[in-house]
Amino acid sequence: MSASGARLTSARRAGLLLAGALLGAGLTPVAALADGPGYGGTANALTVAWNPGSEQRGVAVYAVGFRSGSPVGVRVGGEAERNVTADPSGAIDMVLTAATAATATAVAGGTVVLVSGHTPAGELRTLVGVVPPEAAGIGVAQLVPWTAAMTGLGSAVLWFRRRCARAAAWQLRRYRHLARHRA
């Protein structure tokens, strides 16, 4: 095989590698821009997520857009509404645990969270969210970036090894001394 044929083959491989990387990047799942279909301009005003802290297992509720220092009603599932005071920036930050909830099903996945209070302009603001299902381990979305990184690293190692193999072989031939035999 000639040198130009080897370059063409490596160019084909590089093109296929680039096409595979672009295809993988295009098929990688991305985060949704809104919390779900049909949500309007307040889709990012209420966040209901499982508390990442290990000391308290529960659901964290974050809500913004309320009058600072005003009482805000929070209702979880079928429980009675509890009043929480908004902080100076008009946000609500609370953690619902099994100890703070009246029923055991209050912090289960699929439970509706309703937050209502007044905006700085005095209008009534009602935000509705749902407790997401609890994470059950490593998912495919968490493995995709690691797979892409390992594929890229492996490709770089193979490319570097092939690139340097010719130079290393030339160096060995250059300094090779014929064996001397005694008769």
N, C-alpha and C positions, 0 to 999 in steps of 0.2 A: 504494500500500500504506500502510495506517495505521501509526501508531507502535506500537500494540498487536500488530499482525501482525508487525512487525519484531522485537519483543521475543519473541514466540512462536517465531519462526524461530531466533533466537539461543539461546533456551532449548532448542529441539530439538537444535541443533548441540552445545550444551554437554552435553546428556544423552547424545547419541551419542558424543561425545568421551570422556565419563566411562565409558560402557559399554565402549568400545574399550580404554581404559586398564585397566579391571578385567579384561577378557577377556585382554589381553596379559599382565598380571601373573599371572593364574591359569595361563596356559599356559607361563610361563617355566620352563625346567628348573632344578631346584634340586639341591644336593648330596645324595647319599644319606646316611642316618643311620648306616648300617653299611657295612662293606666288601663285603658280598655276602649272598646268601641262605644261611641255615643257620648263620651265625656266632652264637656265644653272647655271653657277657659280656666276652670279650677282643678284640672286633672293633676296638677303638681302641688296643690295647696294642702292636701292631706296624704300622709304617708303612714301606712300600717305595715309593720314588719316585725319579724321575730327578733327579740333582743339578742345582739351578739355577745353580750357580757355573760360570763360563766357564773357569776355570783347570783344573778336573778334570772331564772328561766321564765320568760313571759313575752308579751307582745308590747312593742314600743309604738306609741301613737304620737305623731308629729303633725301639727296643723299650724298654718300661718294665715294672717290677714284679719286678725281681730283687733278690737280697740284695746290699747294697753291698760292693764289693771282691771278690765271688765270681767264679770263672771261669764264663763263659757260652759254650756251643758254638754256632757259626754255620756252617751248611752251605748252600752255594749250588749248586743243581743236583746234578750227580754228583761234585762236588769233594769232597776230604777235609774233614772238620770242622776248623775253626780255633777256637782258644780266644781269647776277648776278655775283659778284666776289666771288670766293671760299675763305673760311677762311684759316688761317695758317695750319690747319690740312687737308685741301683739301675737306672740307664738305660744303654742301649747306643746309641752314636752312631758309625757308621762309614760310609765311602764305598768302594764296590767299583768299581775302575777296571779297564781291560784289563791294566794292569801288575800289579795285585794279584791278579787272577784267573788261575788256571792254564790255563784253556781260553778260547778266544775266545767260546764260546757262553754263558759264565757270566753275562754281563751283558746277554743278549738278552731281549726281551719274552717272557713266559710261563714263565720259569724259576722254580722253586720255591725259596723261602728258608725255612729251618728254623732257629729260634732256641730253644735249650733251656738251662735253668739252674734254680737253686733260688730260691724266693721267700724273703722274710724269715722266714716261718714254717717253712721247711725243706722244703716240698713241691716236687716237680718241676713246673716250668712249661714247656710247649712251645708255641711260637707258630709258626704257619705262614702264609706270605704268598707272593704271586706278583709278579714284576717286571711292571709295567704296560707296555703298548706305548709307544714313544717318541712324543712329540707331533709331528705332521706339519704344523703351521702353525696358522692361525687357523681355529677351528671356529665353528659356528653359535651355540654357547653363549656365545662371547666377543663376538659381534656383537649379540646381543639387547639388552643394556643400552644400547649406543651407539645402536641404532635407536630404542629407547624414549626416550632423552634427546633425540635429534634431532627426533623427532615432537613431543615436549612443547615443545621450544624453538620449533619452527615454528608450533605452535598458539598459543603465547603471543605470538609476533610478529604473527600474523594478527589475533588478538583485540585486541592493543594498537593495531595500525594501524587497524582498523575503529572502535575506540572513540574514538581521537583524530582520525579523519578528519572527523567531524561538527563537532567543536570547531574544527579548523583551517579548515574551509570557512566556518563562521560568522565567524571572525576575519577571513578574507579579504573576506567580504561587508560586514562592519562598517566596515572601513577602505578600502573601494574608493571612489575618487574618479572622478567622470565625467571623461572626457577633454575637454580644452578645445581647441576648434578655432578657428583664426583665419579669418576670412572674407576 
